[in-house]
Amino acid sequence: MILFSSKLLNTAGLIFDIIGAYLILRFGVSKRSKEREEEGTYTSSWNPSPKDSESLDEYRDYIKMGFVLILVGFILQLASNWSEDFLIFIRSI
């Protein structure tokens, strides 16, 4: 019995990629830029206050999680491309 089909692995990888991209977009540069524009303090050389620094640390955690999810998604998609060939190889041994 095959627990993971190539379609299931590929779909799971795509879902991980979408969630990771969403996290990066939601908590990435666009979020900070939007906040700075609303406050009227947006500059290209921005020095964060201690309050902003705390929120930046939280944003960085979400961005790192987004990159990890994208990496896992790509690995799952790569595994889906090779899973059937690997099973054929194992059965031939």
Buried (B, 14 or more C-beta within 10 A) or exposed (E): EEEEEBEBBBBBBBEBBEBBBEBBEEBBEEBBEEEBEEEEEEEEEEEEEEEBEEBBEEBEEBBEBBBEBBEBBBEBBEBBEEBEEEEEEEEEE
